[in-house]
């Protein structure tokens, strides 16, 4: 099951799982994307359930789990992709905004996990719960404070849940990408980021490029498969080394520094 699996990172994960023979159940509130995914699954003759709906609604989630029970009678993997944010200083936001961010990024993960656990236990084969978080769960994110807090909560929830469920062979892991252009990310203005240029990426990301959707999909396939059968309670960072470098930038002519080179600083001050 993939929540938010019809677009962006979710669509990449869905199609990569399908390519590996997995039967998928997807829920997404983007109705045109849902229709496109249904057509894509038909094209490859894949067995799938694709529903238009809001994964943040517990009743809608429960209905999808019931549909999986009726169709296949088993659940092996849950991929929680749904999330979202907006840019604003924390002091300019309201309790209503905080609640919306927590509902979008944390609450549905709790609901989906609570529905998946008894089904995976009943199957007796173990299972894999995979939460898509963000590099912002592991570093400061000014102007995204509540979002980063919610993603950090998902990460630690998964770590704790992994220990609880380990005797049942149900694994719980997170995937924390950095900049991976998706339609939603580009709509937020990421397309104008210096990181999106070759020069910008070579400075900020050790591997010299932004992420690709397939980088995340590959990680999902790995954590869903037997290749990761002894991995639980951890986070994969498909981010080209961005988390590892954390504040160190590869400046042209100067190499790695955790500060702005003096000649650039002099140029900024002159302006």
LOMINU-534037 format. One line per 3 residues: their letters; for each residue x negated, y negated, z negated of N, C-alpha, C. Coordinates in Angstrom, 3 decimals. Each point is the difference from the previous one (the first is absolute). Example, Ala and Ser with C-alpha at 12.3 -4.5 7.8 and 13.67 -1.06 7.14 Angstrom:
BEGIN
AS) -13.190 5.690 -7.800 0.890 -1.190 0.000 -0.900 -1.200 0.000; 0.350 -1.050 0.720 -0.820 -1.190 -0.060 0.770 -1.090 -0.730
//
This chain:
BEGIN
XXX) -0.841 1.185 0.000 0.841 -1.185 0.000 -0.878 -1.237 0.000; 0.343 -0.969 0.838 -0.756 -1.241 0.091 0.972 -1.161 -0.150; -0.164 -0.792 -1.064 0.812 -1.203 -0.152 -0.677 -1.125 0.770
XXX) 0.781 -0.732 0.786 -0.588 -1.035 0.841 -0.824 0.596 1.127; 0.471 1.122 0.527 -0.802 0.763 0.948 0.265 -0.250 1.468; 0.712 -1.085 0.332 0.322 -0.245 1.412 -0.792 -1.138 0.616
XXX) -0.809 -0.680 -0.790 -0.768 -1.114 0.553 -1.329 -0.164 -0.702; -0.939 -0.647 0.658 -1.274 -0.338 -0.613 -0.768 1.215 -0.500; -0.526 -0.112 -1.208 -0.767 1.103 -0.583 0.858 1.247 -0.159
XXX) 1.279 -0.200 -0.328 0.887 1.145 -0.183 0.198 0.781 1.277; 0.169 -0.710 1.116 0.168 0.676 1.281 -1.272 0.773 0.356; -1.159 -0.604 -0.256 -1.242 0.706 0.266 -0.098 1.282 -0.789
XXX) 0.369 -0.059 -1.285 -0.026 1.198 -0.833 1.000 1.037 0.504; 1.199 -0.459 0.359 1.027 0.918 0.486 -0.467 0.755 1.239; -0.495 -0.721 0.973 -0.383 0.647 1.256 -1.244 0.873 -0.159
XXX) -0.917 -0.382 -0.886 -1.157 0.855 -0.245 0.408 1.293 -0.697; 0.962 -0.080 -0.909 0.506 1.215 -0.644 0.719 0.885 1.016; 0.818 -0.620 0.843 0.709 0.760 1.033 -0.987 0.699 0.919
XXX) -1.077 -0.690 0.351 -1.018 0.590 0.881 -0.662 1.224 -0.623; 0.097 0.091 -1.330 -0.563 1.156 -0.703 1.071 1.015 -0.398; 1.157 -0.095 0.644 1.030 1.020 -0.181 0.902 -0.182 -1.198
XXX) -0.024 -1.170 -0.611 0.820 -0.250 -1.184 1.395 -0.454 0.413; 1.012 0.531 -0.648 1.370 -0.473 0.180 0.203 -1.204 -0.910; 0.502 -1.092 0.560 0.045 -1.257 -0.749 1.424 -0.465 -0.248
XXX) 0.184 -0.620 -1.159 1.222 -0.718 -0.335 -0.408 -1.430 -0.286; 0.582 -0.931 0.721 -0.433 -1.398 -0.055 1.180 -0.897 -0.321; -0.254 -0.992 -0.848 0.981 -1.049 -0.223 -0.696 -1.344 0.212
XXX) 0.706 -0.907 0.688 -0.561 -1.319 0.286 1.164 -0.946 0.243; -0.123 -1.234 -0.461 1.109 -0.945 0.169 -0.037 -0.733 1.334; -1.052 0.199 0.791 -0.128 -0.632 1.322 0.726 0.884 1.016
XXX) 1.244 -0.346 0.321 0.825 0.866 0.839 -0.570 0.201 1.405; -0.521 -1.039 0.677 -0.614 0.260 1.314 -1.190 0.953 -0.095; -0.786 -0.120 -1.062 -1.133 0.909 -0.183 0.477 1.422 -0.259
XXX) 1.100 0.134 -0.724 0.575 1.322 -0.261 0.434 0.652 1.314; 0.676 -0.763 0.851 0.429 0.548 1.290 -1.192 0.395 0.856; -1.046 -0.822 -0.020 -1.195 0.316 0.780 -0.672 1.259 -0.516
XXX) -0.022 0.170 -1.325 -0.612 1.204 -0.567 0.806 1.241 0.356; 1.309 -0.107 -0.060 0.827 1.147 0.394 -0.318 0.426 1.430; -0.129 -0.980 0.885 -0.326 0.304 1.396 -1.382 0.626 0.114
XXX) -0.951 -0.504 -0.781 -1.358 0.546 0.046 -0.034 1.442 -0.483; 0.769 0.305 -1.031 0.047 1.380 -0.502 0.676 0.915 1.019; 1.039 -0.506 0.661 0.649 0.786 1.048 -0.970 0.299 1.145
XXX) -0.829 -0.983 0.340 -0.941 0.170 1.111 -0.979 1.140 -0.251; -0.383 0.178 -1.275 -0.964 1.068 -0.322 0.695 1.226 -0.596; 1.346 -0.016 0.058 0.813 1.116 -0.494 -0.339 0.339 -1.451
XXX) -0.137 -1.049 -0.818 -0.307 0.185 -1.418 1.282 0.041 -0.809; 0.012 0.860 -1.002 1.134 0.121 -0.901 -0.118 -1.075 -1.064; 0.939 -0.934 -0.039 -0.098 -1.080 -0.965 1.346 -0.579 -0.375
XXX) 0.016 -0.650 -1.142 1.151 -0.771 -0.465 -0.457 -1.452 -0.065; 0.700 -0.874 0.696 -0.382 -1.413 0.012 1.247 -0.812 -0.316; -0.038 -0.711 -1.117 1.165 -0.756 -0.448 -0.334 -1.478 -0.145
XXX) 0.949 -0.838 0.371 -0.110 -1.434 -0.251 0.553 -0.283 -1.384; -0.801 -0.612 -0.843 0.440 -0.293 -1.359 -1.117 -0.618 -0.802; 0.356 -0.490 -1.173 -0.937 -0.706 -0.868 -0.502 0.946 -1.084
XXX) -1.261 0.356 0.062 -0.574 0.940 -0.976 -0.008 -0.570 -1.407; 0.223 -1.301 -0.131 0.046 -0.602 -1.333 1.309 0.306 -0.720; 0.966 0.534 0.715 1.307 0.337 -0.569 -0.036 1.461 -0.458
XXX) 0.093 0.267 -1.305 -0.084 1.383 -0.485 1.027 0.933 0.624; 1.200 -0.503 0.266 1.037 0.853 0.586 -0.352 0.389 1.438; -0.561 -0.935 0.737 -0.410 0.281 1.373 -1.124 1.036 -0.001
XXX) -0.959 -0.158 -0.915 -1.084 0.986 -0.113 0.553 1.383 -0.337; 0.903 0.043 -0.959 0.566 1.294 -0.422 0.700 0.688 1.165; 0.683 -0.776 0.834 0.697 0.586 1.147 -0.992 0.630 0.975
XXX) -1.155 -0.623 0.188 -1.002 0.569 0.903 -0.571 1.293 -0.568; -0.260 0.028 -1.292 -0.496 1.230 -0.624 1.033 1.113 0.142; 1.283 -0.344 -0.151 1.054 1.007 0.177 0.007 0.522 1.436
XXX) -0.224 -0.897 0.957 -0.033 0.426 1.403 -1.164 0.957 0.258; -1.128 -0.249 -0.636 -1.150 0.902 0.125 0.337 1.363 -0.602; 0.656 0.002 -1.154 0.420 1.264 -0.622 0.862 0.817 0.951
XXX) 0.946 -0.669 0.635 0.938 0.703 0.867 -0.665 0.492 1.280; -0.940 -0.794 0.534 -0.631 0.366 1.268 -1.067 1.070 -0.186; -0.880 -0.204 -0.991 -1.177 0.877 -0.102 -0.114 0.734 -1.334
XXX) 0.670 -0.497 -1.039 -0.052 0.677 -1.284 -1.355 -0.048 -0.670; -0.855 -0.937 0.393 -1.330 -0.103 -0.615 -0.568 -1.393 0.246; -0.881 -0.397 -0.890 -0.724 -1.263 0.165 -1.429 0.225 -0.461
XXX) -0.935 -0.269 0.880 -1.409 0.219 -0.314 -0.769 -1.297 -0.219; 0.394 -1.056 0.701 -0.786 -1.239 -0.011 0.929 -1.204 -0.061; -0.371 -0.965 -0.825 0.681 -1.295 -0.061 -1.034 -1.080 0.260
XXX) 0.279 -0.876 0.963 -0.886 -1.125 0.304 0.789 -1.285 -0.238; -0.407 -0.767 -0.999 0.664 -1.258 -0.326 -0.751 -1.154 0.657; 0.618 -0.570 1.036 -0.647 -1.053 0.773 0.621 -1.364 -0.268
XXX) 1.278 -0.036 -0.300 0.728 -1.273 -0.099 -0.716 -0.970 -0.933; -0.106 -1.240 0.440 -0.613 -1.048 -0.814 0.106 -1.321 0.719; -0.463 -1.040 -0.655 0.033 -1.308 0.628 -0.357 -1.087 -0.986
XXX) -0.332 -1.167 0.530 -0.390 -1.104 -0.862 0.173 -1.318 0.737; -0.329 -1.070 -0.663 -0.046 -1.331 0.595 -1.074 -0.789 -0.737; -0.486 -1.040 0.636 -1.074 -0.813 -0.576 0.585 -1.157 -0.802
XXX) -0.402 -0.106 -1.267 0.431 -1.123 -0.833 -0.791 0.026 -1.304; -0.398 -1.160 -0.517 -0.603 -0.027 -1.332 0.998 0.524 -1.026; -0.472 0.751 -0.971 0.908 0.585 -0.985 0.836 -1.069 -0.694
XXX) -0.604 -1.149 -0.308 0.715 -1.049 -0.724 1.167 -0.570 0.793; 0.015 0.231 1.302 1.085 -0.509 0.843 1.085 1.049 0.253; -0.110 1.158 -0.613 0.984 1.066 0.222 0.934 0.113 -1.196
XXX) 1.051 0.812 0.187 1.057 0.102 -1.013 0.215 1.454 -0.399; 0.710 0.225 -1.102 0.325 1.379 -0.381 0.712 0.775 1.100; 0.834 -0.688 0.782 0.680 0.675 1.104 -1.011 0.519 1.019
XXX) -1.008 -0.792 0.294 -1.048 0.417 0.938 -0.819 1.150 -0.578; -0.306 -0.060 -1.290 -0.773 1.084 -0.618 0.767 1.316 0.094; 1.304 -0.070 -0.301 0.819 1.217 0.057 0.046 0.572 1.404
XXX) 0.104 -0.885 1.000 0.036 0.466 1.383 -1.298 0.701 0.379; -1.127 -0.545 -0.442 -1.292 0.620 0.313 -0.154 1.339 -0.702; 0.441 0.087 -1.235 -0.104 1.272 -0.716 0.933 1.041 0.618
XXX) 1.176 -0.432 0.416 0.952 0.921 0.630 -0.545 0.504 1.329; -0.653 -0.872 0.739 -0.510 0.378 1.318 -1.237 0.885 -0.079; -0.794 -0.169 -1.061 -1.300 0.663 -0.026 -0.155 1.078 -1.060
XXX) 0.816 -0.026 -1.038 -0.164 0.978 -1.082 1.245 0.842 -0.253; 1.147 -0.645 -0.142 1.192 0.725 -0.462 0.351 1.178 0.898; -0.040 -0.196 1.321 0.394 1.085 0.903 -0.972 1.174 -0.077
XXX) -1.260 -0.271 -0.351 -0.965 1.084 -0.171 0.407 0.880 -1.188; 0.450 -0.645 -1.068 0.472 0.755 -1.165 1.227 0.832 0.364; 0.953 -0.622 0.708 1.224 0.713 0.370 -0.311 1.192 0.914
XXX) -0.786 -0.247 1.041 -0.297 1.081 0.942 -0.765 1.131 -0.675; -0.943 -0.348 -0.860 -0.777 1.033 -0.692 0.888 0.832 -0.912; 0.937 -0.675 -0.687 0.885 0.734 -0.914 0.892 0.975 0.758
XXX) 0.341 -0.330 1.244 0.811 0.903 0.812 -0.837 1.112 0.623; -1.256 -0.286 0.274 -0.859 0.999 0.636 -0.471 1.072 -0.967; -0.295 -0.379 -1.232 -0.639 0.924 -0.941 0.810 1.285 -0.216
XXX) 1.295 -0.076 -0.328 0.724 1.261 -0.231 0.076 0.873 1.245; 0.041 -0.604 1.166 0.051 0.767 1.250 -1.339 0.704 0.257; -1.093 -0.701 -0.240 -1.312 0.625 0.184 -0.218 1.105 -1.028
XXX) 0.442 -0.237 -1.219 -0.121 1.043 -1.025 0.828 1.229 0.383; 1.207 -0.239 0.477 0.880 1.116 0.362 -0.583 0.811 1.144; -0.728 -0.653 0.894 -0.584 0.708 1.125 -1.115 0.947 -0.391
XXX) -0.656 -0.283 -1.133 -1.043 0.888 -0.491 -1.281 -0.003 0.820; -0.140 -0.950 0.917 -1.193 -0.053 0.861 -0.873 -1.205 -0.309; 0.359 -0.758 -1.052 -0.693 -1.250 -0.249 0.516 -1.080 0.923
XXX) -0.800 -1.013 0.229 0.424 -1.088 0.874 -0.983 -1.142 -0.062; 0.295 -1.029 0.778 -0.871 -1.165 0.065 0.838 -1.269 0.047; -0.231 -0.888 -0.951 0.613 -1.322 -0.008 -1.096 -0.998 0.342
XXX) 0.241 -0.797 1.030 -1.007 -0.930 0.512 0.596 -1.398 -0.020; -0.651 -0.907 -0.708 0.477 -1.374 -0.113 -0.928 -0.943 0.761; 0.567 -0.758 0.928 -0.781 -1.008 0.703 -0.032 -1.254 -0.870
XXX) -1.174 -0.369 -0.469 -0.135 -1.187 -0.832 -0.756 -1.060 0.795; -1.067 -0.544 -0.541 -0.735 -1.070 0.666 -1.321 -0.207 -0.711; -0.974 -0.522 0.707 -1.242 -0.400 -0.653 0.271 -1.025 -1.094
XXX) 1.123 -0.736 0.132 0.332 -1.018 -0.993 0.391 0.603 -1.341; 0.191 1.307 -0.061 0.232 0.666 -1.282 -1.290 0.133 -0.794; -1.136 -0.287 0.646 -1.302 0.265 -0.612 -0.888 -1.230 -0.108
XXX) 0.526 -1.176 0.405 -0.772 -1.231 -0.085 0.973 -1.155 -0.196; -0.517 -1.150 -0.350 0.860 -1.171 -0.143 0.627 -0.361 1.342; 1.236 -0.486 -0.057 0.709 -0.403 1.215 0.709 -1.316 -0.269
XXX) -0.732 -1.106 -0.037 0.644 -1.292 -0.255 1.081 -0.296 1.017; 1.102 -0.533 -0.496 1.211 -0.292 0.769 0.820 1.250 0.311; -0.445 1.143 -0.505 0.745 1.256 0.137 -0.020 0.742 -1.337
XXX) 0.052 -0.726 -1.104 -0.247 0.591 -1.310 0.985 1.113 -0.361; 1.288 -0.228 0.233 0.991 1.011 -0.386 -0.084 1.199 0.934; -0.231 -0.260 1.281 -0.178 1.094 0.954 -1.177 0.884 -0.412
XXX) -1.126 -0.616 -0.326 -1.164 0.801 -0.377 0.273 0.757 -1.293; 0.744 -0.616 -0.922 0.359 0.688 -1.240 0.880 1.213 0.280; 0.952 -0.161 0.930 0.886 1.119 0.343 -0.781 1.136 0.641
XXX) -0.922 -0.330 0.901 -0.800 1.042 0.648 -0.924 0.679 -1.001; -0.549 -0.769 -0.943 -0.823 0.608 -1.049 0.846 0.936 -0.868; 1.249 -0.394 -0.242 0.900 0.856 -0.775 0.277 1.306 0.723
XXX) 0.206 -0.070 1.314 0.205 1.223 0.777 -1.227 0.912 -0.104; -1.178 -0.603 0.095 -1.231 0.782 -0.084 -0.107 0.710 -1.336; 0.245 -0.717 -1.069 -0.161 0.633 -1.319 1.160 0.949 -0.301
XXX) 1.189 -0.320 0.485 1.101 0.958 -0.112 -0.380 1.317 0.665; -0.552 -0.091 1.215 -0.398 1.212 0.708 -1.076 0.779 -0.731; -0.948 -0.724 -0.594 -1.082 0.670 -0.732 0.547 0.761 -1.201
XXX) 0.905 -0.648 -0.728 0.587 0.650 -1.175 0.906 1.161 0.404; 0.801 -0.223 1.057 0.900 1.055 0.456 -0.782 1.200 0.506; -1.148 -0.245 0.606 -0.826 1.104 0.499 -0.388 0.951 -1.115
XXX) -0.306 -0.555 -1.169 -0.380 0.846 -1.135 1.207 0.789 -0.503; 1.155 -0.662 -0.048 1.203 0.688 -0.449 0.365 1.169 0.909; -0.185 -0.189 1.306 0.497 0.983 0.966 -1.051 0.999 0.460
XXX) -1.236 -0.180 -0.435 -1.064 0.895 0.451 0.298 1.480 -0.278; 0.586 0.358 -1.148 0.307 1.431 -0.213 0.981 0.571 1.022; 0.789 -0.878 0.625 0.951 0.445 1.022 -0.611 -0.010 1.400
XXX) -1.285 -0.329 0.088 -0.700 -0.120 1.283 0.636 -1.073 0.895; 0.584 -1.000 -0.653 0.493 -1.171 0.725 -1.047 -1.093 -0.155; -0.563 -0.413 1.093 -1.066 -0.993 -0.017 0.574 -1.389 0.265
XXX) -0.580 -0.993 -0.637 0.445 -1.385 0.174 -1.230 -0.862 0.264; -0.039 -0.650 1.143 -1.141 -0.828 0.385 0.483 -1.281 0.663; -0.893 -0.965 0.091 0.310 -1.282 0.639 -0.947 -0.249 1.171
XXX) 0.460 -0.821 0.914 -0.813 -0.477 1.123 0.037 -1.516 -0.046; -1.181 -0.630 -0.044 -0.085 -1.448 -0.186 -0.723 -0.657 1.170; 0.717 -0.340 1.061 -0.633 -0.665 1.142 -0.336 -1.456 -0.321
XXX) -0.840 -0.591 0.839 -0.175 -1.449 0.013 0.715 -0.504 1.250; -0.558 -0.933 0.709 0.673 -0.579 1.163 0.144 1.049 1.096; 1.244 0.369 0.263 0.339 0.937 1.067 1.177 -0.613 0.748
XXX) -0.250 -0.646 1.132 1.061 -0.757 0.665 1.225 0.851 0.334; 1.137 -0.437 -0.489 1.304 0.562 0.339 0.883 -1.177 0.418; 1.136 0.254 0.634 0.874 -1.119 0.365 0.355 -0.899 -1.180
XXX) 0.284 0.590 -1.168 0.356 -0.818 -1.156 -1.185 -0.833 -0.478; -1.179 0.596 -0.004 -1.182 -0.743 -0.439 -0.287 -1.155 0.952; 0.136 0.247 1.286 -0.236 -1.059 0.977 1.040 -1.112 -0.149
XXX) 1.228 0.380 -0.345 1.052 -0.999 -0.191 -0.284 -0.891 -1.207; -0.767 0.525 -0.980 -0.364 -0.789 -1.174 -1.159 -0.942 0.283; -0.555 0.065 1.209 -1.067 -0.917 0.347 -1.373 0.620 0.050
XXX) -0.080 1.324 -0.161 -1.311 0.647 0.020 -0.678 -0.149 1.357; 0.796 -0.228 1.036 -0.588 -0.138 1.325 -0.898 -1.213 0.135; 0.180 -0.978 -0.890 -0.855 -1.184 0.031 -1.156 0.096 -0.985
XXX) -0.121 1.114 -0.704 -1.082 0.182 -0.965 -1.331 0.154 0.708; -1.039 -0.552 -0.615 -1.343 0.163 0.567 -0.421 1.457 0.014; 0.576 0.808 -0.909 -0.342 1.424 -0.027 0.403 0.707 1.293
XXX) 0.980 -0.580 0.715 0.491 0.642 1.207 -0.945 -0.198 1.181; -0.965 -0.893 -0.145 -0.995 -0.178 1.042 -1.153 0.961 -0.232; -0.745 0.292 1.068 -1.133 0.914 -0.139 -1.030 -0.564 -0.976
XXX) -0.269 -1.299 0.106 -0.984 -0.613 -0.888 0.474 0.016 -1.446; 1.282 -0.319 -0.200 0.538 -0.007 -1.358 -0.032 1.372 -0.635; 0.399 1.020 0.764 -0.002 1.362 -0.529 -1.423 0.460 -0.304
XXX) -0.967 -0.405 0.820 -1.376 0.435 -0.225 -0.587 -0.601 -1.266; 0.545 -1.149 -0.434 -0.461 -0.631 -1.235 0.680 0.621 -1.215; 1.319 0.198 0.082 0.786 0.376 -1.173 0.141 1.502 -0.209
XXX) -0.131 0.786 1.067 0.242 1.445 -0.092 -1.272 0.725 0.415; -0.603 0.796 -0.882 -1.274 0.627 0.329 -0.012 0.763 1.323; 1.106 0.667 0.352 0.026 0.752 1.249 0.310 -0.875 1.205
XXX) 0.214 -1.287 -0.225 0.064 -0.959 1.090 1.282 -0.052 0.792; 1.077 0.558 -0.511 1.289 -0.070 0.698 1.124 0.092 -0.999; 1.179 -0.488 0.387 1.185 0.183 -0.826 0.500 1.434 0.159
XXX) 0.917 0.389 -0.860 0.519 1.354 0.060 0.922 0.220 1.181; 0.173 1.259 0.328 0.964 0.417 1.003 1.043 0.880 -0.675; 1.205 -0.022 0.538 1.076 0.782 -0.613 -0.378 1.469 -0.109
XXX) -0.734 0.501 0.978 -0.409 1.411 -0.042 -0.928 0.291 -1.171; -0.753 -0.999 -0.472 -0.856 0.212 -1.170 0.839 0.386 -1.210; 1.152 -0.620 -0.127 0.885 0.290 -1.131 0.736 1.319 0.227
XXX) 0.476 0.203 1.236 0.685 1.251 0.312 -0.891 1.211 -0.227; -1.274 -0.100 0.371 -0.927 1.106 -0.231 -0.138 0.318 -1.484; -0.006 -1.048 -0.825 -0.106 0.211 -1.442 1.245 0.691 -0.542
XXX) 1.170 -0.382 0.535 1.246 0.647 -0.420 -0.026 1.484 0.355; -0.405 0.310 1.214 -0.056 1.403 0.424 -0.939 0.791 -0.900; -1.150 -0.580 -0.309 -0.963 0.681 -0.877 0.611 0.289 -1.365
XXX) 0.655 -0.996 -0.612 0.555 0.193 -1.342 1.229 0.894 0.004; 0.659 0.131 1.149 1.154 0.901 0.098 -0.417 1.435 0.251; -1.226 0.203 0.412 -0.433 1.319 0.457 -0.754 0.776 -1.082
XXX) -0.234 1.252 0.298 -0.779 0.842 -0.902 -1.452 -0.415 -0.116; -0.475 -0.842 0.899 -1.385 -0.481 -0.085 -0.244 -0.789 -1.278; 1.064 -0.545 -0.583 -0.133 -0.793 -1.224 0.637 0.700 -1.197
XXX) 0.051 1.320 0.027 0.738 0.749 -1.020 -0.552 -0.149 -1.411; -1.239 -0.491 -0.139 -0.592 -0.168 -1.333 -0.213 -1.474 -0.326; 0.715 -0.877 0.714 -0.128 -1.443 -0.207 1.316 -0.535 -0.537
XXX) -0.058 -0.603 -1.178 1.200 -0.610 -0.566 -0.399 -1.121 -0.947; 0.898 -0.982 -0.116 -0.228 -1.112 -0.907 -1.034 -0.990 0.482; -0.242 -0.036 1.288 -1.043 -0.884 0.514 0.548 -0.901 1.098
XXX) -0.855 -0.887 0.500 0.370 -0.940 1.055 -1.000 0.080 1.132; 0.507 0.140 1.216 -0.847 -0.111 1.180 -0.016 -1.458 0.453; -1.159 -0.466 0.462 -0.150 -1.389 0.430 -0.416 -0.048 1.468
XXX) 0.932 0.186 0.921 -0.326 -0.148 1.424 -0.047 -1.483 0.363; -1.114 -0.640 -0.329 -0.103 -1.456 0.128 -1.331 -0.451 0.578; -0.761 0.916 0.588 -1.257 -0.374 0.619 -1.061 -0.468 -0.974
XXX) 0.189 0.296 -1.290 -0.966 -0.418 -1.012 0.339 -1.310 -0.673; 1.171 -0.568 0.273 0.357 -1.308 -0.561 0.069 0.041 -1.527; 0.594 1.060 -0.559 0.086 0.088 -1.457 -1.377 0.208 -0.611
XXX) -0.807 0.805 0.643 -1.346 0.245 -0.521 -0.830 -1.279 -0.011; 0.164 -0.832 1.015 -0.816 -1.220 0.083 0.503 -1.086 -0.948; 1.311 -0.071 -0.224 0.633 -0.879 -0.997 -0.742 -1.307 -0.273
XXX) 0.078 -0.920 0.934 -0.583 -1.319 -0.211 -1.359 -0.202 0.641; -0.582 1.062 0.523 -1.256 -0.110 0.725 0.309 -0.110 1.489; -0.561 -1.013 0.631 0.268 -0.260 1.416 -1.291 0.089 0.803
XXX) 0.116 0.539 1.195 -1.154 0.197 0.880 -0.134 -1.213 0.923; -0.641 -1.039 -0.485 -0.099 -1.250 0.744 -1.007 0.134 1.141; 0.350 -0.502 1.186 -0.968 0.013 1.098 -1.273 -0.746 -0.404
XXX) -1.123 0.585 0.303 -1.333 -0.553 -0.259 -0.418 0.100 -1.454; 0.957 0.167 -0.913 -0.332 0.022 -1.427 0.179 1.369 -0.642; 0.783 0.874 0.640 0.266 1.311 -0.578 0.987 -0.081 -1.147
XXX) 0.017 1.043 -0.833 0.997 0.081 -1.071 -0.316 -0.974 -1.122; 0.984 -0.801 -0.336 -0.064 -0.933 -1.123 1.376 -0.069 -0.636; 0.051 -0.233 -1.307 1.295 -0.181 -0.660 0.286 -1.473 -0.254
XXX) -0.575 -0.851 0.854 0.254 -1.427 -0.046 -0.127 -0.554 1.418; 0.433 -1.232 0.182 -0.107 -0.623 1.324 -1.445 -0.426 0.226; -0.607 0.356 1.132 -1.370 -0.447 0.283 -0.105 -1.522 -0.060
XXX) -1.130 -0.481 -0.475 -0.166 -1.425 -0.222 0.190 -0.819 1.277; -0.487 0.517 1.136 0.131 -0.800 1.216 1.459 -0.155 0.416; 0.839 1.006 -0.289 1.427 -0.146 0.273 0.659 -0.931 -1.001
XXX) -0.420 0.106 -1.236 0.554 -0.871 -1.031 -0.343 -1.457 0.292; -1.248 -0.240 0.420 -0.391 -1.359 0.363 0.861 -0.529 1.142; 0.327 0.890 0.951 0.829 -0.395 1.123 1.403 -0.366 -0.472
XXX) 0.545 0.788 -0.938 1.337 -0.281 -0.522 0.016 -1.309 -0.770; -1.029 -0.225 -0.797 -0.047 -1.222 -0.787 -0.167 -1.225 0.903; -0.737 0.178 1.118 -0.183 -1.102 0.944 1.323 -0.388 0.641
X) 0.875 1.045 0.219 1.313 -0.282 0.590 0.910 -0.724 -0.986
//
